[in-house]
Amino acid sequence: MLELGKAGSLGVEKRVLPVLRDGAVVATLRAPGWKEAATAVVGDREWVLAKRKRELVGRWAGEPDDSARLRAWQTSFWKGTWEADLEGLALRSEVVSRWKGGHRYLSGKRVLAETGSTGGWSPRPTLTADESLALDHQVFLLWLGLVMSRRDQSAATAAIAAGAAGSS
């Protein structure tokens, strides 16, 4: 299982999130604030992750800005479903639980990965993946989980603010 560690912990720079497997850092993610963009370092490869139009995309740092090796796009806002293309591997997602959150990523009927969270007061995204899924792809899905959780938090905050404004 992969999980995002606390920024600046375990020997990584301040404002950088360590990506952990069994407590060991296997990658890093620099995901500033509420932007839907990040830089991931997996092994000796740097990935640029960003929102482009209606998609979230990933490309190697040295590639042209309009290229994309990894892509994900929402297919239904109401159902919370997504599709992804990970360098030719097509995945579709479905919500695991409306109450607890998380997505299950499937290739055909086979589950390849599932997102979740660490729980507690400051939950962090986790990803449990089939070992056949490349680490680069797992880190992209973990980042996608982070983006989705930030969107959910933003929507919840907006709903609370609207409710408070309406009751005044």
URPECOR-V869649 format. One record per residue. PSI is psi as a letter, one per 20 degrees, with the letter a starting at -180 (999 if undefined). Layout:
psi=PSI
psi=PSI
This chain:
psi=p
psi=q
psi=q
psi=p
psi=a
psi=p
psi=p
psi=j
psi=r
psi=k
psi=j
psi=q
psi=q
psi=q
psi=j
psi=p
psi=p
psi=q
psi=p
psi=q
psi=o
psi=k
psi=i
psi=q
psi=p
psi=i
psi=r
psi=q
psi=p
psi=o
psi=n
psi=p
psi=c
psi=j
psi=q
psi=m
psi=q
psi=r
psi=p
psi=q
psi=o
psi=o
psi=c
psi=j
psi=p
psi=p
psi=q
psi=o
psi=p
psi=r
psi=p
psi=o
psi=d
psi=j
psi=q
psi=p
psi=q
psi=p
psi=q
psi=q
psi=h
psi=i
psi=q
psi=q
psi=h
psi=j
psi=q
psi=o
psi=h
psi=p
psi=q
psi=q
psi=q
psi=p
psi=h
psi=o
psi=g
psi=h
psi=i
psi=k
psi=q
psi=r
psi=q
psi=q
psi=o
psi=n
psi=l
psi=i
psi=o
psi=p
psi=q
psi=q
psi=q
psi=q
psi=p
psi=g
psi=p
psi=h
psi=g
psi=i
psi=a
psi=q
psi=q
psi=p
psi=p
psi=q
psi=o
psi=c
psi=i
psi=p
psi=p
psi=h
psi=q
psi=p
psi=q
psi=b
psi=r
psi=i
psi=a
psi=a
psi=h
psi=m
psi=q
psi=q
psi=q
psi=r
psi=p
psi=p
psi=q
psi=q
psi=i
psi=i
psi=p
psi=q
psi=h
psi=g
psi=h
psi=g
psi=h
psi=g
psi=h
psi=g
psi=g
psi=g
psi=h
psi=g
psi=g
psi=g
psi=h
psi=h
psi=g
psi=g
psi=g
psi=g
psi=g
psi=g
psi=g
psi=g
psi=g
psi=g
psi=g
psi=h
psi=g
psi=g
psi=h
psi=h
psi=i
psi=999
